[in-house]
Amino acid sequence: MPDHAIPDRPPSSVDRTPAAVGEARHVVIVGAGFGGLACAQALAGSEVRVTVVDRRNHHLFQPLLYQVATAALSPADIASPIRSILSRAANIDVVMGEVRAMDHAERRVLLADGGHIPYDTLVLATGSVYNYFGHDEWARHAPGLKSIRDARRLRARLLRSFEEAESCAVSGRRSALLTTVIVGGGPTGVEMAGAVAELARFTLRRDFRRIDSHEARIILVEAGPRLLAALSPESSDYAATSLHRLGVEVRLGAKVTDVSEGAVTIDGAQVEAATLIWAAGIRALEPASLGFDVDRAGRIEVADDLSVPGLADVFALGDAASFRQDDGPLPALAQVARQQGTHLGQALLAGTTRPFRYVSRGDTAVIGRHAAVFETGRWRLRGRFAWFLWALVHIYLLIGFEKRLQVGLKWLWRYATFERGARLIDEEEPATRSGLGHSLPDGEQRGRRLGTARESMDGD
Ligand SMILES: Cc1cc2nc3c(=O)[nH]c(=O)nc-3n(C[C@H](O)[C@H](O)[C@H](O)COP(=O)(O)OP(=O)(O)OC[C@H]3O[C@@H](n4cnc5c(N)ncnc54)[C@H](O)[C@@H]3O)c2cc1C
């Protein structure tokens, strides 16, 4: 075979199941996010044979992704190899692979590389993607935050815009470079807006000579009447006031009607912005929704024991599942996914399923330094103490002592110094850099710059 020859893909009959251990029941868990991992951990060390399949080799702590995107943490701080998390459980095998389809008649999942894995019980915990509400073409210009790659690209885009603004003499273009628009006023949007504002106001003020950090414009757009709609109106008001204080423009009841390269149309008016971030709504990932009854967001409808009606021994949980409790479907939250994973794992261990009930341990969102909301039962905390609790809870939820220590120390350091150490532009540099296009007309130069940034982001 010549050196450059690509070997044949494995034939579709390849069985990727790790070596069988006796006749033990085989549980296949697709997705090692919060839900899938909790389910696997509940089955660890048991007689049940478990295979965890994930297309990534790492478990990702998504709630802190925005901190990677705003240079407060490094990717490795919030990701842990799935194999090492599960290495002590001899009954669990890990397969890195992407599930493309399911063959329920033959009881097997089909992988993108042509292999398949047979199952006795199937658990779908494949998470979600952002919902562009029928405008998937907007994803290219206003990416969401779902993976380390997304966070690194966003960080590069933000930092590169600041770099270009530093050497840009044309005020209209400079203000577009310094404008960030975030769509969606839920916890992710609020946290992101606060973090970008702090990055622009405090950190850049020290290190850049020509940018006036007050020129940085951060706009948070929410279609509903208030931010953080899942929390109390008092917390929504507090979040809006805290963001105003940081200089964020909060637009409530505002509608995004178009998104293009470097521009967004809000309530009919176009705003030029080098950085657009999507944080509005989710829908289930494709394979999870193939052939299942799904809700409006494409999430698989499940029964009260998390089973998929009409399919024996198939379960879904976390963001991929639509689980109704009391008034409506449960929100897409890490704690929902974890509780469901643990519940299902224990039920599979006991050999009998039982109804699941979600118990909220509290809802929280951080807005900035000393500003956070934390609601649990009748307790509604806001401000410094809520911020402290938020930090403690997130450190506790990270996997592994080393990560907890690392993140705890980084936060302490940042708290004391305002420093954001992970300010790396580690994406390929665009061909047009500041200076190169100075002789071009303003519009053309801007188009080229933003266009090149887009190519570089897409090509990673
Ligand atoms: C930016 C951001 C901030 C958030 N902040 C908070 C917060 O503050 N508090 C909170 O409670 N929740 C928060 N969430 C929501 C929370 O992260 C999710 O609800 C939670 O991750 C859902 O867990 P899951 O196990 O269902 O899916 P995920 O954690 O998304 O895991 C899904 C896994 O499935 C794998 N996978 C997907 N498709 C396939 C396939 N076809 N084949 C193989 N593997 C596949 C993925 O690689 C992934 O590892 C946030 C989410 C985001 C994106």
The ligand as an SDF file (V2000), in Angstrom:
LIG
                    3D

 53 58  0  0  0  0  0  0  0  0999 V2000
  -22.2810   27.2070   27.9040 C   0  0  0  0  0  0  0  0  0  0  0  0
  -23.1680   26.3890   28.7890 C   0  0  0  0  0  0  0  0  0  0  0  0
  -23.3930   26.7620   30.1180 C   0  0  0  0  0  0  0  0  0  0  0  0
  -24.2040   26.0060   30.9470 C   0  0  0  0  0  0  0  0  0  0  0  0
  -24.3770   26.3790   32.2520 N   0  0  0  0  0  0  0  0  0  0  0  0
  -25.0790   25.5950   33.0780 C   0  0  0  0  0  0  0  0  0  0  0  0
  -25.1900   25.8900   34.4630 C   0  0  0  0  0  0  0  0  0  0  0  0
  -24.6690   26.9030   34.9280 O   0  0  0  0  0  0  0  0  0  0  0  0
  -25.8840   25.0430   35.2630 N   0  0  0  0  0  0  0  0  0  0  0  0
  -26.4580   23.9100   34.7600 C   0  0  0  0  0  0  0  0  0  0  0  0
  -27.0490   23.1440   35.5320 O   0  0  0  0  0  0  0  0  0  0  0  0
  -26.3790   23.5880   33.4620 N   0  0  0  0  0  0  0  0  0  0  0  0
  -25.7120   24.4040   32.6050 C   0  0  0  0  0  0  0  0  0  0  0  0
  -25.6120   24.0820   31.2830 N   0  0  0  0  0  0  0  0  0  0  0  0
  -26.3680   22.9370   30.7690 C   0  0  0  0  0  0  0  0  0  0  0  0
  -25.6450   21.6420   31.0460 C   0  0  0  0  0  0  0  0  0  0  0  0
  -24.2890   21.7180   30.6640 O   0  0  0  0  0  0  0  0  0  0  0  0
  -26.3630   20.5460   30.2890 C   0  0  0  0  0  0  0  0  0  0  0  0
  -27.7020   20.5210   30.7150 O   0  0  0  0  0  0  0  0  0  0  0  0
  -25.7120   19.2080   30.5610 C   0  0  0  0  0  0  0  0  0  0  0  0
  -24.4090   19.1830   30.0280 O   0  0  0  0  0  0  0  0  0  0  0  0
  -26.5410   18.0840   29.9420 C   0  0  0  0  0  0  0  0  0  0  0  0
  -25.9150   16.8690   30.2150 O   0  0  0  0  0  0  0  0  0  0  0  0
  -26.0780   15.6550   29.1990 P   0  0  0  0  0  0  0  0  0  0  0  0
  -25.3900   14.5090   29.8440 O   0  0  0  0  0  0  0  0  0  0  0  0
  -27.4970   15.5040   28.8180 O   0  0  0  0  0  0  0  0  0  0  0  0
  -25.3310   16.1170   27.8830 O   0  0  0  0  0  0  0  0  0  0  0  0
  -23.8470   16.6250   27.6690 P   0  0  0  0  0  0  0  0  0  0  0  0
  -23.2030   17.0090   28.9450 O   0  0  0  0  0  0  0  0  0  0  0  0
  -23.9470   17.6370   26.5900 O   0  0  0  0  0  0  0  0  0  0  0  0
  -23.0960   15.3420   27.1140 O   0  0  0  0  0  0  0  0  0  0  0  0
  -23.4380   14.7380   25.9030 C   0  0  0  0  0  0  0  0  0  0  0  0
  -22.2940   13.8370   25.4850 C   0  0  0  0  0  0  0  0  0  0  0  0
  -22.7330   13.0450   24.3840 O   0  0  0  0  0  0  0  0  0  0  0  0
  -21.7060   12.9670   23.4230 C   0  0  0  0  0  0  0  0  0  0  0  0
  -22.3450   12.7170   22.1340 N   0  0  0  0  0  0  0  0  0  0  0  0
  -23.2740   13.4750   21.5290 C   0  0  0  0  0  0  0  0  0  0  0  0
  -23.6750   12.9030   20.3770 N   0  0  0  0  0  0  0  0  0  0  0  0
  -22.9800   11.7710   20.2560 C   0  0  0  0  0  0  0  0  0  0  0  0
  -22.9580   10.7380   19.2760 C   0  0  0  0  0  0  0  0  0  0  0  0
  -23.7280   10.7940   18.1910 N   0  0  0  0  0  0  0  0  0  0  0  0
  -22.1150    9.7000   19.4490 N   0  0  0  0  0  0  0  0  0  0  0  0
  -21.3090    9.6380   20.5530 C   0  0  0  0  0  0  0  0  0  0  0  0
  -21.3070   10.5820   21.5140 N   0  0  0  0  0  0  0  0  0  0  0  0
  -22.1250   11.6270   21.3750 C   0  0  0  0  0  0  0  0  0  0  0  0
  -21.0310   14.3280   23.5070 C   0  0  0  0  0  0  0  0  0  0  0  0
  -19.7020   14.2700   22.9930 O   0  0  0  0  0  0  0  0  0  0  0  0
  -21.0780   14.6100   25.0050 C   0  0  0  0  0  0  0  0  0  0  0  0
  -19.9110   14.1440   25.6620 O   0  0  0  0  0  0  0  0  0  0  0  0
  -24.8160   24.8380   30.4380 C   0  0  0  0  0  0  0  0  0  0  0  0
  -24.6050   24.4640   29.1010 C   0  0  0  0  0  0  0  0  0  0  0  0
  -23.7860   25.2260   28.2850 C   0  0  0  0  0  0  0  0  0  0  0  0
  -23.5540   24.7980   26.8620 C   0  0  0  0  0  0  0  0  0  0  0  0
  1  2  1  0
  2  3  1  0
  2 52  2  0
  3  4  2  0
  4  5  1  0
  4 50  1  0
  5  6  2  0
  6  7  1  0
  6 13  1  0
  7  8  2  0
  7  9  1  0
  9 10  1  0
 10 11  2  0
 10 12  1  0
 12 13  2  0
 13 14  1  0
 14 15  1  0
 14 50  1  0
 15 16  1  0
 16 17  1  0
 16 18  1  0
 18 19  1  0
 18 20  1  0
 20 21  1  0
 20 22  1  0
 22 23  1  0
 23 24  1  0
 24 25  2  0
 24 26  1  0
 24 27  1  0
 27 28  1  0
 28 29  2  0
 28 30  1  0
 28 31  1  0
 31 32  1  0
 32 33  1  0
 33 34  1  0
 33 48  1  0
 34 35  1  0
 35 36  1  0
 35 46  1  0
 36 37  1  0
 36 45  1  0
 37 38  2  0
 38 39  1  0
 39 40  1  0
 39 45  2  0
 40 41  1  0
 40 42  2  0
 42 43  1  0
 43 44  2  0
 44 45  1  0
 46 47  1  0
 46 48  1  0
 48 49  1  0
 50 51  2  0
 51 52  1  0
 52 53  1  0
M  END
$$$$
